[in-house]
């Protein structure tokens, strides 16, 4: 029963993050990613990911394409 509640809560969080990503994409025109960061879902623009990679906020050798593959949801 507890696992069911956790699954429902995580599904609700995912749907909310996807809605936010689509809304931001329509508003800004940028490609948006839904990523898991520190155990939480976060919506990040591709341009922001590029700057994070350039400033080495990810491990050395990580590319934007690698992050895009691991994203849970990507807007068009």
N, C-alpha and C positions, 0 to 999 in steps of 0.2 A: 504494500500500500504506500509506503514511504517512497519507494522507487517510482511509482506512478505519479505521485505529486511532484517529484523532482523532474521527471520527464516532461510533464505538462508545463511546469515553470520554465524549463529550458526552451521548450518549443515556443512559448509565449515571448520570451526574450529574443529568440531568433527572428520571429515574425516582426517584432517591433524594430529590430535593427535593420531588417530588409526594407521595411516601410520608410525608415529614416534615410537609408541609402538612396532609395528611389526618389524621395522628396528632394534631397540635396542635389542629386544628379540633374533633376529637372530645373532646379533653381540656379545652379552654377554652371551646368553643362560639362562638369568634370566627371571622369570615371571614378566610381566609389567602390571600396572594398569593405566587406564585413570580415574582420579578423578576430581571433581570440588572443587577447593581450592580458597577461596575468590572470587568466581564468575568467575574464569578462569579455563580452562581445563589444567591439569598438568599430565605428564606421570611420574610415580614413580615405582621403582622396589620393589618387595616384600621384599627383604632383607632390603632396606631402611625403609620400613614401619615397619618392626620388630624393628629396632633400634629406630624409633620414638615412638613406643608404649612403649618400654623398658625405654626410657628417659622421659616418661610422657608428650609428646607433644600433646597427645590427652587426653580426659577426663579419669579419673580413671575408670577402668572396661571395657574399649574398647579393643577389641581383633582384631587380624589381620583378622579373619573370618568375623567380623562385617564390617570392611572396604571393604573386598572383595565382600560382598553382595551389598554394596552401590556403588561399582565401575561401571562406565558406560561401560567399556570394559576391559576384562582380556585376556591376551595372554596365550597360552598353554605352 
